[in-house]
Amino acid sequence: MELSENLSSLLIKKLDIPATPCYLYIMAGLSKKITEQTQNMPEDIAFGYRELAISAQDYQSAAKVLERLQKKGVIKKLSKGRFYKPKMTPFGEIRPDEQQILKPYLYQNGKRIAYITGSSLYNKLGLTTQVAARLQIASRDKRIFINRGNVQATPVKSYVDVTDDNYQMLGLLDAMKDLKEIPDVNVKSAIMIFKNRIEALDKKQRDALISYALQYPPRVRALLGALLTTLNKKRETKTLKDSLNPITVFKLGLNDKLLPSASEWNIQ
């Protein structure tokens, strides 16, 4: 209670507002509410004004409360309007992870609209050891640029609408699309990673993956068809096969030794 009362007093001085009893009461309540919420938040999790459960008309006053909490070391600023509680370990402070930092850009009105793709994703999938200096963010209808300190990102267009249910499958299809372009990729290891990811899906998820793949370039459809065939799921691949030109050859640097069904899908 002492911390929130001190914050209210400092806030009134900062804003040069007459300290009427009514205003003091309101500001004490706001300071108390924000202080308690931040104290109860997990460490190294990013938050903004919306997570504080306060009305938009209180944002300006809340900004001053958060400023005082920063000066006291209770929270730290991550980016404009985003904060976090620092988590200290014997090895130093742990900042929120990439997904936490990027959350305001990946979601709109509480719904996912974008996802991280490109080299950063492929590194996490184990397809490359290289770490991208600049992220790529895929979204269907929104071009997302980020230039905030160490976080740099450029937009790419996703092939389908992005949701929490499908973004990981879209990332997998992106990796198949970019297989020949992924830095220092080991194709044999990549095929194993793809197979393991697909094998972990249930029938409903595989059907969804196939439907998304139909929106991707032909080489993605062919590779997915070959992977499914190798996993004894050939009966699920008819729509993929029907979508392809039977005389088109896909030069992906693969053969039947690396992927037993490669030639069946005109993959070389």
CORWO-V519241 format. One record per residue. N is the residue number from 1. RES is the residue in three letters. PSI is psi in degrees with one decimal (* if undefined). Layout:
((N:RES:PSI) (N:RES:PSI))
//
This chain:
((1:MET:-36.4) (2:GLU:-40.7) (3:LEU:-46.6) (4:SER:-35.3) (5:GLU:-42.6) (6:ASN:-39.8) (7:LEU:-41.3) (8:SER:-43.9) (9:SER:-45.9) (10:LEU:-37.2) (11:LEU:-43.2) (12:ILE:-41.2) (13:LYS:-40.4) (14:LYS:-42.1) (15:LEU:-8.2) (16:ASP:50.0) (17:ILE:138.2) (18:PRO:130.2) (19:ALA:65.8) (20:THR:153.2) (21:PRO:-38.7) (22:CYS:-44.7) (23:TYR:-40.3) (24:LEU:-41.6) (25:TYR:-44.1) (26:ILE:-45.7) (27:MET:-36.0) (28:ALA:-39.1) (29:GLY:-42.3) (30:LEU:-44.8) (31:SER:-43.3) (32:LYS:-43.8) (33:LYS:-47.0) (34:ILE:-42.8) (35:THR:-44.7) (36:GLU:-40.0) (37:GLN:-43.5) (38:THR:-36.1) (39:GLN:-31.4) (40:ASN:-5.3) (41:MET:146.4) (42:PRO:153.9) (43:GLU:157.5) (44:ASP:27.0) (45:ILE:127.5) (46:ALA:147.3) (47:PHE:161.4) (48:GLY:-166.9) (49:TYR:-35.6) (50:ARG:-35.6) (51:GLU:-12.7) (52:LEU:-4.4) (53:ALA:48.7) (54:ILE:160.0) (55:SER:154.1) (56:ALA:-31.0) (57:GLN:-15.5) (58:ASP:0.6) (59:TYR:-40.8) (60:GLN:-44.5) (61:SER:-38.5) (62:ALA:-34.6) (63:ALA:-38.3) (64:LYS:-37.2) (65:VAL:-44.6) (66:LEU:-33.1) (67:GLU:-42.0) (68:ARG:-37.8) (69:LEU:-33.8) (70:GLN:-44.5) (71:LYS:-28.8) (72:LYS:-4.4) (73:GLY:8.7) (74:VAL:-39.9) (75:ILE:167.9) (76:LYS:153.0) (77:LYS:131.7) (78:LEU:-47.0) (79:SER:-177.2) (80:LYS:119.0) (81:GLY:7.3) (82:ARG:136.5) (83:PHE:170.5) (84:TYR:156.5) (85:LYS:121.2) (86:PRO:138.8) (87:LYS:119.7) (88:MET:136.5) (89:THR:171.0) (90:PRO:-18.4) (91:PHE:6.1) (92:GLY:-170.3) (93:GLU:139.3) (94:ILE:121.1) (95:ARG:161.5) (96:PRO:146.8) (97:ASP:174.9) (98:GLU:-42.1) (99:GLN:-37.1) (100:GLN:-42.3) (101:ILE:-38.9) (102:LEU:-7.1) (103:LYS:-42.8) (104:PRO:-24.2) (105:TYR:-25.4) (106:LEU:-15.7) (107:TYR:150.0) (108:GLN:121.7) (109:ASN:39.2) (110:GLY:-0.9) (111:LYS:137.6) (112:ARG:133.2) (113:ILE:-3.5) (114:ALA:166.8) (115:TYR:159.4) (116:ILE:131.6) (117:THR:-167.9) (118:GLY:-158.6) (119:SER:-34.6) (120:SER:-44.0) (121:LEU:-44.1) (122:TYR:-30.5) (123:ASN:-43.5) (124:LYS:-29.6) (125:LEU:-10.3) (126:GLY:17.1) (127:LEU:-19.0) (128:THR:153.4) (129:THR:-8.8) (130:GLN:143.0) (131:VAL:125.8) (132:ALA:137.9) (133:ALA:-27.7) (134:ARG:131.6) (135:LEU:159.4) (136:GLN:132.4) (137:ILE:121.2) (138:ALA:132.1) (139:SER:150.6) (140:ARG:-46.4) (141:ASP:-5.0) (142:LYS:133.2) (143:ARG:114.6) (144:ILE:110.9) (145:PHE:139.7) (146:ILE:132.9) (147:ASN:76.8) (148:ARG:98.9) (149:GLY:-119.9) (150:ASN:-7.6) (151:VAL:110.8) (152:GLN:133.6) (153:ALA:146.6) (154:THR:156.4) (155:PRO:150.2) (156:VAL:155.7) (157:LYS:128.3) (158:SER:156.5) (159:TYR:-22.9) (160:VAL:169.0) (161:ASP:140.6) (162:VAL:135.7) (163:THR:171.1) (164:ASP:-25.7) (165:ASP:-25.5) (166:ASN:-9.2) (167:TYR:-31.4) (168:GLN:-36.2) (169:MET:-37.8) (170:LEU:-38.3) (171:GLY:-38.9) (172:LEU:-43.7) (173:LEU:-36.1) (174:ASP:-43.2) (175:ALA:-39.6) (176:MET:-41.3) (177:LYS:-39.9) (178:ASP:13.3) (179:LEU:-45.9) (180:LYS:-14.4) (181:GLU:-6.2) (182:ILE:125.4) (183:PRO:137.3) (184:ASP:32.4) (185:VAL:139.4) (186:ASN:110.5) (187:VAL:-38.9) (188:LYS:-44.9) (189:SER:-37.6) (190:ALA:-43.8) (191:ILE:-39.6) (192:MET:-40.3) (193:ILE:-45.5) (194:PHE:-46.4) (195:LYS:-43.1) (196:ASN:-40.4) (197:ARG:-42.8) (198:ILE:-39.1) (199:GLU:-26.2) (200:ALA:-9.8) (201:LEU:148.3) (202:ASP:177.5) (203:LYS:-43.3) (204:LYS:-40.6) (205:GLN:-37.5) (206:ARG:-40.1) (207:ASP:-40.3) (208:ALA:-42.6) (209:LEU:-42.8) (210:ILE:-42.8) (211:SER:-37.6) (212:TYR:-40.1) (213:ALA:-29.0) (214:LEU:-18.2) (215:GLN:-5.9) (216:TYR:168.3) (217:PRO:156.1) (218:PRO:-36.0) (219:ARG:-30.3) (220:VAL:-43.6) (221:ARG:-41.1) (222:ALA:-44.3) (223:LEU:-42.8) (224:LEU:-41.8) (225:GLY:-42.1) (226:ALA:-39.7) (227:LEU:-44.8) (228:LEU:-39.7) (229:THR:-43.8) (230:THR:-29.9) (231:LEU:17.1) (232:ASN:34.4) (233:LYS:32.0) (234:LYS:-35.2) (235:ARG:-16.4) (236:GLU:-1.4) (237:THR:5.4) (238:LYS:-45.4) (239:THR:-33.8) (240:LEU:-46.8) (241:LYS:-42.6) (242:ASP:-22.8) (243:SER:-7.5) (244:LEU:147.2) (245:ASN:121.2) (246:PRO:-14.6) (247:ILE:-1.6) (248:THR:133.1) (249:VAL:135.0) (250:PHE:112.0) (251:LYS:93.2) (252:LEU:6.4) (253:GLY:30.8) (254:LEU:157.3) (255:ASN:179.8) (256:ASP:-16.8) (257:LYS:-40.8) (258:LEU:-36.6) (259:LEU:99.6) (260:PRO:-29.3) (261:SER:15.0) (262:ALA:-48.9) (263:SER:-30.6) (264:GLU:-25.3) (265:TRP:20.7) (266:ASN:35.4) (267:ILE:131.9) (268:GLN:*))
//
